[in-house]
Amino acid sequence: MPVAAVLIYLLINQRRSGRVEKKIVKAKETGSHEPFSVHPYIDPAKCIGSGACVKACPEKDILGLSGGKGRLINASQCIGHGACAAACPVGAITLVFGTETRGVDIPFLTPEFETNVKGVFIVGELGGMGLIKNAITQGVEAVEYIAERIKEGRRDRQAYDVVIAGAGPAGLGASLAAIEHGLNFLTIEQNDIGGTVLQYPRRKIVMTSPVDIPMYGKVKLKETSKEALLDLWMDIVKKTDLKIRTGEKLTGISQADGALSVTTSAGQYMSRCVVLAVGRRGTPRKLGVPGEDLPKVAYRLLDPDQHSNEHILVVGGGDSAVEAAIALSGNGNRVTLSYRGEAFARIKPANRARLDGAVANGSVKVIYNSNVTEILDKKVRLAAPQGAVDLDNDFVYIFAGGELPNEFLKSIGIRIERKYGKA
Ligand SMILES: Cc1cc2nc3c(=O)[nH]c(=O)nc-3n(C[C@H](O)[C@H](O)[C@H](O)COP(=O)(O)OP(=O)(O)OC[C@H]3O[C@@H](n4cnc5c(N)ncnc54)[C@H](O)[C@@H]3O)c2cc1C
């Protein structure tokens, strides 16, 4: 009997390992195996294969067990909860930035979140530390430090005390702390209030820890939904009368007369300090066509499984567009990939092979030399070589490149450090 039990155990393990290895192969093909930023490093010499990390991770398919060891599957989806490291009974997991071969750029910051450019602070995910609670807390701490510095110095009525860029968790935390400390501040946001949370898939479960919100009090959420979290933020904004200029983008910062000159898409301001709470996702390039502001238009694909039996247009000619089109095919979806060029010249060979397969089996249709001209509620209009083409449409995903925040940081002289698998 014990022998039979051992055999069954081995068989179950072997099957589980097989499933995990298949997921790793798929993640490598789609590019989601390579971590972008923070992720767990599992020391194989220490790992005893308890599986505690896999159970503890609140996200899906980032870790798995194979061959009696913890393995990374979709490392790029890691958002740094750190629950895996805390759960590991033998301390085999460390959270690291980047890998030995793929560096991750993190701005140099003092413990008070100030960059090497005096008066310019970075909080939240842009500084390398993800998660909602961390972002809020860093925003609050940076502004508390700024308030202390301003108290000590001479107050300039011609300039803001602080301009805060970004209204995600970090920018909201910073702005509320600015109200609490009576600062003369301005908050701008290029899109809408909420930050990356706005981009989560519908009804996504959000894990967060209790956090103290200035002017509002302790919020004891542990597990909530995207929608409930956004409702809570709107309630906070309303009750604290926080004013945020949405649709205004920060475009430059320079030194001027002992203060900072801040340029945005709407004007120019003088400020003693600037808090950059702009996240790491950058500014996606828009097509600039009518209807692009409809809620069915997105610039990232977070959860392909939320789509079934839908008409979806993917726009772009790089790996991201091709990977999204492939990930969306199946599930009864009708996927069209629109590209303005005449061939996919820049994509990885594996993506090319998979796209060819998807086109051959009819699960993705490609329209080359085409441009979107209008997005309507239930349709999308393309200009194609054969003339105007109207397609039935429920969702549009646009992958037309964009600006990364690190390029902006470098342009204003902020020092960036490249981390290769550093804790
Ligand atoms: C799919 C997914 C699921 C996640 N789930 C969780 C979870 O369950 N729990 C958790 O704690 N964390 C989760 N996270 C991580 C969490 O969302 C981020 O760590 C957090 O949003 C970071 O906050 P932030 O304020 O630093 O940046 P962001 O939330 O990215 O906000 C940055 C804001 O700055 C704006 N901005 C950018 N550039 C400019 C500019 N030039 N001018 C003006 N505004 C600008 C952006 O439009 C954006 O609104 C998840 C992340 C993802 C992608």
PDBQT file of the ligand as one rigid body, heavy atoms in Angstrom, charges set to zero:
ROOT
HETATM    1  C1  LIG A 501      -3.237  43.895 -13.987  1.00  0.00    +0.000 C 
HETATM    2  C2  LIG A 501      -2.698  44.505 -12.731  1.00  0.00    +0.000 A 
HETATM    3  C3  LIG A 501      -3.201  44.068 -11.521  1.00  0.00    +0.000 A 
HETATM    4  C4  LIG A 501      -2.742  44.637 -10.325  1.00  0.00    +0.000 A 
HETATM    5  N1  LIG A 501      -3.289  44.196  -9.140  1.00  0.00    +0.000 NA
HETATM    6  C5  LIG A 501      -2.890  44.760  -7.983  1.00  0.00    +0.000 A 
HETATM    7  C6  LIG A 501      -3.450  44.344  -6.742  1.00  0.00    +0.000 A 
HETATM    8  O1  LIG A 501      -4.306  43.448  -6.670  1.00  0.00    +0.000 OA
HETATM    9  N2  LIG A 501      -2.989  44.944  -5.615  1.00  0.00    +0.000 N 
HETATM   10  C7  LIG A 501      -2.040  45.923  -5.630  1.00  0.00    +0.000 A 
HETATM   11  O2  LIG A 501      -1.676  46.424  -4.558  1.00  0.00    +0.000 OA
HETATM   12  N3  LIG A 501      -1.479  46.336  -6.794  1.00  0.00    +0.000 NA
HETATM   13  C8  LIG A 501      -1.881  45.781  -7.968  1.00  0.00    +0.000 A 
HETATM   14  N4  LIG A 501      -1.317  46.192  -9.150  1.00  0.00    +0.000 N 
HETATM   15  C9  LIG A 501      -0.244  47.203  -9.126  1.00  0.00    +0.000 C 
HETATM   16  C10 LIG A 501      -0.804  48.617  -8.890  1.00  0.00    +0.000 C 
HETATM   17  O3  LIG A 501      -1.869  48.887  -9.777  1.00  0.00    +0.000 OA
HETATM   18  C11 LIG A 501       0.305  49.626  -9.114  1.00  0.00    +0.000 C 
HETATM   19  O4  LIG A 501       1.433  49.281  -8.337  1.00  0.00    +0.000 OA
HETATM   20  C12 LIG A 501      -0.169  51.041  -8.722  1.00  0.00    +0.000 C 
HETATM   21  O5  LIG A 501      -1.266  51.428  -9.511  1.00  0.00    +0.000 OA
HETATM   22  C13 LIG A 501       0.983  52.034  -8.882  1.00  0.00    +0.000 C 
HETATM   23  O6  LIG A 501       0.504  53.303  -8.565  1.00  0.00    +0.000 OA
HETATM   24  P1  LIG A 501       1.189  54.642  -9.126  1.00  0.00    +0.000 P 
HETATM   25  O7  LIG A 501       0.336  55.752  -8.627  1.00  0.00    +0.000 OA
HETATM   26  O8  LIG A 501       2.617  54.610  -8.818  1.00  0.00    +0.000 OA
HETATM   27  O9  LIG A 501       1.093  54.530 -10.720  1.00  0.00    +0.000 OA
HETATM   28  P2  LIG A 501      -0.171  54.385 -11.676  1.00  0.00    +0.000 P 
HETATM   29  O10 LIG A 501      -1.314  53.712 -10.988  1.00  0.00    +0.000 OA
HETATM   30  O11 LIG A 501       0.355  53.756 -12.908  1.00  0.00    +0.000 OA
HETATM   31  O12 LIG A 501      -0.633  55.894 -11.960  1.00  0.00    +0.000 OA
HETATM   32  C14 LIG A 501       0.176  56.753 -12.713  1.00  0.00    +0.000 C 
HETATM   33  C15 LIG A 501      -0.719  57.848 -13.282  1.00  0.00    +0.000 C 
HETATM   34  O13 LIG A 501       0.096  58.855 -13.852  1.00  0.00    +0.000 OA
HETATM   35  C16 LIG A 501      -0.491  59.302 -15.053  1.00  0.00    +0.000 C 
HETATM   36  N5  LIG A 501       0.555  59.860 -15.901  1.00  0.00    +0.000 N 
HETATM   37  C17 LIG A 501       1.523  59.209 -16.584  1.00  0.00    +0.000 A 
HETATM   38  N6  LIG A 501       2.324  60.061 -17.233  1.00  0.00    +0.000 NA
HETATM   39  C18 LIG A 501       1.841  61.312 -16.955  1.00  0.00    +0.000 A 
HETATM   40  C19 LIG A 501       2.240  62.613 -17.342  1.00  0.00    +0.000 A 
HETATM   41  N7  LIG A 501       3.315  62.815 -18.138  1.00  0.00    +0.000 N 
HETATM   42  N8  LIG A 501       1.514  63.674 -16.903  1.00  0.00    +0.000 NA
HETATM   43  C20 LIG A 501       0.426  63.489 -16.091  1.00  0.00    +0.000 A 
HETATM   44  N9  LIG A 501       0.007  62.265 -15.698  1.00  0.00    +0.000 NA
HETATM   45  C21 LIG A 501       0.712  61.186 -16.113  1.00  0.00    +0.000 A 
HETATM   46  C22 LIG A 501      -1.100  58.044 -15.645  1.00  0.00    +0.000 C 
HETATM   47  O14 LIG A 501      -2.117  58.371 -16.589  1.00  0.00    +0.000 OA
HETATM   48  C23 LIG A 501      -1.640  57.359 -14.395  1.00  0.00    +0.000 C 
HETATM   49  O15 LIG A 501      -2.964  57.765 -14.126  1.00  0.00    +0.000 OA
HETATM   50  C24 LIG A 501      -1.753  45.637 -10.358  1.00  0.00    +0.000 A 
HETATM   51  C25 LIG A 501      -1.230  46.075 -11.588  1.00  0.00    +0.000 A 
HETATM   52  C26 LIG A 501      -1.700  45.522 -12.764  1.00  0.00    +0.000 A 
HETATM   53  C27 LIG A 501      -1.153  46.005 -14.082  1.00  0.00    +0.000 C 
ENDROOT
TORSDOF 0
